[in-house]
Amino acid sequence: MKKHLAVITLVFAFGFSACNSQKKNKLPILGRTDYVEVNGKIDTVYHTIPDYSFVDQDSTEVTPKTFENKVYVADFFFGTCPTICPVMKQQMLRIYDRFKSNPEFGIISHTIDPDHDTVAYLKDYSERIGIMDNDVWHFVTGKKEEIYDLGTAAGYMVQVGEDASAEGGYIHSGAFILVDKERRVRGFYDGTVAADVDILMNDIDRLLSEYEKK
């Protein structure tokens, strides 16, 4: 599989937060922004991650409520991925190790091959890479079409899907996606590049600090 970090075109209008991470202002809110009139005043409506329901490695239902009052990082992978997934998981482990004790942080990894990546497989997979605190990092599976829909412009705004020409038969973004407590996307980072993950960890701290100041 070629390395993919494809993000839906509309995101590029806002840019990657990695490019802005050294600025002192707040992290940008990414995705389409709409404006509606409410009681004669213009209100801003930001893109948010839609509702979903999946099952994790402990057979526990995972929904947006799982991440209520949490900042979290999301990605897409599949267990038999021969290329970028192992690198991504090693980089995500760095994030997990740094923030696992923070009750306001979480991780969700969506398999794009639910036929192979069953609950039992994800349990074994998570344990093999050293994840024992499953309340922090959820490896989730579900209906393929729902997983793919969540990855599109309506959800995380990244590329996921089947591709017979790709190694392993699937194509997916290598992005780590930073989501705030309001389910808004705040940044995209290359999960295969340690320097980008360093920026992401810094931005997680920045985002958590935003809530401390409220």
C-alpha positions in Angstrom: 0.0 0.0 0.0 1.2 3.5 -0.8 1.4 5.9 2.1 -1.8 7.8 2.2 -2.6 10.9 4.1 -5.5 12.1 2.0 -7.9 14.6 3.7 -11.1 15.8 2.1 -10.5 18.9 0.1 -12.5 21.3 2.2 -10.1 20.8 5.1 -7.2 22.3 3.1 -9.0 25.6 3.2 -8.3 25.6 6.9 -4.9 23.9 6.9 -3.4 21.5 9.3 -3.1 22.5 12.9 0.4 21.1 12.7 1.3 24.1 10.6 -0.1 26.4 13.2 1.0 24.6 16.3 3.6 27.2 17.2 1.2 30.0 17.2 0.0 31.3 20.6 -3.7 31.5 19.6 -6.1 28.6 20.1 -6.1 25.7 17.8 -8.2 26.2 14.7 -11.6 24.5 14.3 -11.5 22.5 11.0 -14.2 21.5 8.6 -17.1 23.3 7.0 -18.5 26.2 9.0 -22.1 27.3 8.6 -23.8 30.5 9.8 -27.4 30.6 10.9 -29.6 33.4 12.2 -31.0 32.9 15.7 -33.2 35.6 17.2 -31.8 38.1 14.8 -28.2 37.2 15.6 -25.8 35.3 13.4 -24.6 32.0 15.1 -21.7 29.9 14.0 -22.3 26.2 13.5 -19.1 24.1 13.2 -18.5 20.7 11.7 -18.8 18.0 14.3 -18.2 14.2 14.4 -21.7 12.6 13.9 -23.2 10.0 16.2 -21.9 6.4 15.9 -22.0 3.1 17.7 -19.3 0.5 17.6 -17.9 -2.3 19.7 -14.4 -2.3 21.2 -11.9 -5.0 22.2 -13.9 -5.7 25.4 -17.2 -6.1 23.6 -18.2 -2.7 25.1 -20.4 -0.3 23.1 -18.4 2.8 22.1 -20.3 6.0 21.2 -19.6 9.7 21.5 -20.8 9.5 25.1 -17.7 7.3 25.7 -15.6 10.4 25.1 -17.9 12.9 26.9 -15.8 15.6 28.5 -12.7 14.2 26.8 -10.2 15.3 24.2 -9.4 12.4 22.0 -7.3 11.2 19.0 -8.8 9.1 16.3 -7.3 7.0 13.5 -8.1 4.2 11.0 -6.2 1.0 10.5 -6.5 -2.7 9.8 -4.8 -5.6 11.6 -3.2 -7.2 8.5 -1.9 -3.9 7.1 1.6 -4.6 5.7 2.8 -1.0 5.5 1.9 2.1 7.6 -0.3 0.7 10.4 2.5 -0.8 12.5 4.4 2.5 12.4 1.2 4.4 13.3 0.5 2.1 16.3 4.0 2.6 17.6 3.5 6.4 17.4 0.1 6.2 19.0 1.7 4.2 21.8 3.8 7.3 22.5 0.6 9.3 22.9 -1.0 6.7 25.0 1.9 6.4 27.4 2.1 10.2 27.8 -1.6 10.8 28.4 -3.1 7.6 29.7 -3.4 8.9 33.3 -5.4 11.9 32.3 -9.1 11.3 32.7 -9.9 13.9 30.1 -8.1 12.1 27.3 -8.9 9.1 25.1 -8.0 7.3 21.8 -10.2 5.5 19.3 -8.8 3.3 16.5 -11.3 2.2 13.9 -10.6 -1.0 11.9 -11.5 -0.7 8.2 -11.5 -4.5 7.9 -14.3 -5.6 10.3 -14.6 -9.0 8.6 -11.1 -10.0 9.8 -10.7 -7.7 12.8 -13.3 -9.2 15.1 -13.7 -8.3 18.8 -11.5 -11.3 19.7 -8.9 -10.3 17.2 -8.8 -6.6 18.4 -8.5 -7.9 22.0 -5.4 -9.9 21.1 -4.1 -7.1 18.9 -4.3 -4.5 21.7 -2.7 -6.8 24.2 0.2 -7.6 21.8 1.1 -4.0 21.5 0.8 -3.5 25.3 -2.5 -1.9 25.9 -4.0 -3.0 29.2 -6.0 0.1 30.2 -8.9 -0.3 27.7 -10.8 2.7 29.2 -8.3 4.9 27.4 -7.7 3.3 24.0 -10.6 1.7 22.3 -10.1 -0.5 19.2 -13.5 -0.6 17.6 -15.2 -2.6 14.9 -18.7 -2.5 13.4 -20.6 -2.4 10.1 -18.2 -1.7 7.3 -20.4 0.9 5.6 -20.8 2.8 8.9 -17.1 2.9 9.5 -16.4 4.1 6.0 -19.2 6.8 6.3 -17.6 8.1 9.5 -14.3 8.5 7.7 -15.8 10.7 5.0 -16.5 14.5 4.8 -19.5 14.0 7.1 -17.2 12.7 9.8 -13.4 12.7 10.3 -12.7 14.0 6.7 -10.1 11.4 5.8 -9.8 8.7 3.1 -10.8 5.1 4.0 -12.1 2.2 1.9 -11.3 -0.9 -0.1 -8.8 -0.8 -3.0 -7.9 -4.0 -4.8 -4.7 -2.3 -6.1 -3.4 -1.4 -2.7 -1.2 -3.7 -0.6 -3.5 -5.5 1.8 -6.6 -4.6 -0.2 -7.5 -1.4 1.7 -6.6 2.3 1.5 -6.7 4.6 4.5 -5.3 7.9 5.7 -2.3 7.8 8.0 -3.7 10.8 9.9 -4.1 11.1 13.6 -7.2 13.3 14.1 -7.5 15.5 17.2 -11.0 16.0 18.4 -12.2 18.4 21.2 -14.8 17.9 23.9 -17.5 19.4 21.5 -16.7 16.7 18.9 -15.0 19.3 16.7 -11.9 18.5 14.6 -9.0 20.6 15.8 -6.0 19.1 13.9 -4.6 16.5 11.5 -1.2 15.0 11.9 0.9 12.4 10.0 0.8 9.4 12.3 3.9 7.9 10.6 6.2 10.8 11.3 7.5 11.2 14.9 8.0 15.0 14.5 4.3 15.4 13.6 3.3 13.3 16.6 5.5 15.5 18.8 3.5 18.5 17.5 0.2 16.6 18.2 1.2 15.9 21.8 2.0 19.5 22.3 -1.4 20.4 20.8 -3.2 18.0 23.1 -1.7 19.9 26.0 -2.7 23.2 24.4 -6.3 21.9 23.8 -6.6 20.6 27.4 -5.4 24.0 28.6 -8.1 25.7 26.7 -10.7 23.9 28.9 -8.8 24.7 32.1 -9.1 28.4 31.3 -12.9 28.2 30.9 
